[in-house]
Amino acid sequence: MDTAATTATTGIDEQEVGRFAQKIFSIYTDGFVGLMLDLAHRTGLLETLAAGPGTSQELAERAGLVERYVRECLGALVTAGIVDYAPAGRRYMLPPERAVCLSGPGSLNLAPFARAGTLLAGHLDAVARAFREGGGVPYDAFRPEFTTVMDGLSRGLLDGQLIDGILPLTGELPTRLAEGVRVADIGCGTGHAINLMAREFPRSTFVGYDIASDAIEAARAETTAWGLRNAAFEVLDVTRLPVEPPFAAVFAFDAIHDQVDPAGVLARVRAALGPGGVFVMMDVKAASALEDNVGNPLAPMLYGVSTLHCMTVSLAQGGAGLGTVWGEQLALRMLADAGFGDVVVHDVPDDPLDVLYVAHLG
Ligand SMILES: C[S@@+](CC[C@H](N)C(=O)[O-])C[C@H]1O[C@@H](n2cnc3c(N)ncnc32)[C@H](O)[C@@H]1O
C-alpha cells in the first residue's frame, strides 16, 4: 500500500508518525547512553576524562582499561554530546562544566544515578510477572547491589548538603544538636547521614535503623573507621521504632514512600518524638495527581523507578504500594493523619528529585 493511500484511508498524519517514531528512537538512544554512562562511571573512565583530555589509548592507559572498549564507549558519549572530540589529534575531552556533573565526590555528581537504571532493568521479568499475577518483587531480590547503588545515590548529596544545606532548613534543630539530644534515622541504609551528624555534633547521640543487615554492617564499618562513639545502628523494622525514651528528632531520607505500612510508620514516628520534637522527612518531589506531573521532565523516570522498585517492594509484602510518586498532597495528608499538622516544605539544595518536609511538634 502506498503512503498516500494509507493517509487517505486512515486519516493518519504521516508527518506526525515520522516525528513520533523519531521520538521513540531518541528515547531508546537515551537508554543506551545511560548504560554507557554507567559503564564509564563503573570503570573509572569518567574520572579519568575529568582529570584531563587524551586519545583513547592515553585514556585507556590512565584508567587501566582496554583501549578498544574505551574507544567504542567514547563513540557513544561523543555522539550523545557528553564528551568532546577533536578529530585532528583524535583527542577526547570532558569540559569542566560537564565534569562537575559526572565526576568527583560532591552533590552535583550525577554519574552514580546511571547504575540505578541498570540495577532495576535487571528485574523486568520479575516485575512483568507481578503485572500478570499481582504481588511484587521483594526488597531482598534487589540486594546486595541495591545497598551499594542507594549509597551512591545519596552519599554525594549528604556530603555536600546535609550539614550546611539541609539542617539549616530545620529551624532550631542544629542548635539543639550542638547542645546534645537523641536522634534517629529510619530506613537509614548505609547510615552516612547518621555518621556525618554524629561527627559534626559530638554531644548528641544518633541511632540508625534499617531492615537490611548488609546496609547496617556498612554503616557500622564507617562509624568504626571514623572513630565515632555517639552513633549506633540496629537492624529493625521501623514499624516497631522504640518510643521510649523519646527522640528529639527523627529523620527519614527517601524511606517512607516504599514502606509496606507507611501510615503505621508515620504514626510510630509521631509516638517516638518528645515534646518540641521534629520529624524531618526528605522524599520525592512530585504532585499526587498524574495531570499535575505532566510537563515535569523527571516524572517519567520517577514513575519508572516506582514501577520497578519503590511500589513493587511494598506490594510484594501486601503493602500500601504508595510508589515513588505519592506526591506532596498525599504526603501532607498522611503526615496530618499521623499528627503532624505543622509542616513546612522546602526544596533540597542541589537535589531536584526531593523535597524536605519539616514537621515540628508543639
Ligand atoms: C530508598 S532507601 C533509602 C536509604 C537511605 N535513607 C538513603 O537515603 O540512602 C530506603 C531504605 O529503607 C529501608 N526500609 C524499608 N522498609 C523498612 C522498614 N519497615 N524498617 C526499616 N527499614 C526499612 C530499606 O531497607 C532501605 O534501606
The ligand as an SDF file (V2000), in Angstrom:
LIG
                    3D

 27 29  0  0  0  0  0  0  0  0999 V2000
   15.3170    4.1940   49.3130 C   0  0  0  0  0  0  0  0  0  0  0  0
   16.2550    3.5110   50.6000 S   0  0  0  0  0  0  0  0  0  0  0  0
   16.9620    4.9510   51.3960 C   0  0  0  0  0  0  0  0  0  0  0  0
   18.1680    4.6170   52.2410 C   0  0  0  0  0  0  0  0  0  0  0  0
   18.8400    5.8210   52.9140 C   0  0  0  0  0  0  0  0  0  0  0  0
   17.9390    6.5560   53.7540 N   0  0  0  0  0  0  0  0  0  0  0  0
   19.4560    6.7310   51.8600 C   0  0  0  0  0  0  0  0  0  0  0  0
   18.9390    7.8310   51.6380 O   0  0  0  0  0  0  0  0  0  0  0  0
   20.4670    6.3320   51.2870 O   0  0  0  0  0  0  0  0  0  0  0  0
   15.0100    3.0220   51.7670 C   0  0  0  0  0  0  0  0  0  0  0  0
   15.5730    2.2310   52.9250 C   0  0  0  0  0  0  0  0  0  0  0  0
   14.5120    1.9410   53.8400 O   0  0  0  0  0  0  0  0  0  0  0  0
   14.6920    0.6260   54.3340 C   0  0  0  0  0  0  0  0  0  0  0  0
   13.3860    0.1430   54.8070 N   0  0  0  0  0  0  0  0  0  0  0  0
   12.2740   -0.0970   54.0890 C   0  0  0  0  0  0  0  0  0  0  0  0
   11.2780   -0.5060   54.8980 N   0  0  0  0  0  0  0  0  0  0  0  0
   11.7740   -0.5260   56.1550 C   0  0  0  0  0  0  0  0  0  0  0  0
   11.2400   -0.8630   57.4240 C   0  0  0  0  0  0  0  0  0  0  0  0
    9.9650   -1.2270   57.5690 N   0  0  0  0  0  0  0  0  0  0  0  0
   12.0500   -0.7700   58.5040 N   0  0  0  0  0  0  0  0  0  0  0  0
   13.3350   -0.3940   58.3680 C   0  0  0  0  0  0  0  0  0  0  0  0
   13.8940   -0.0610   57.1980 N   0  0  0  0  0  0  0  0  0  0  0  0
   13.1320   -0.1190   56.0990 C   0  0  0  0  0  0  0  0  0  0  0  0
   15.2560   -0.1370   53.1620 C   0  0  0  0  0  0  0  0  0  0  0  0
   15.9390   -1.3010   53.5660 O   0  0  0  0  0  0  0  0  0  0  0  0
   16.1800    0.9190   52.5260 C   0  0  0  0  0  0  0  0  0  0  0  0
   17.4850    0.8220   53.0460 O   0  0  0  0  0  0  0  0  0  0  0  0
  1  2  1  0
  2  3  1  0
  2 10  1  0
  3  4  1  0
  4  5  1  0
  5  6  1  0
  5  7  1  0
  7  8  2  0
  7  9  1  0
 10 11  1  0
 11 12  1  0
 11 26  1  0
 12 13  1  0
 13 14  1  0
 13 24  1  0
 14 15  1  0
 14 23  1  0
 15 16  2  0
 16 17  1  0
 17 18  1  0
 17 23  2  0
 18 19  1  0
 18 20  2  0
 20 21  1  0
 21 22  2  0
 22 23  1  0
 24 25  1  0
 24 26  1  0
 26 27  1  0
M  CHG  2   2   1   9  -1
M  END
$$$$
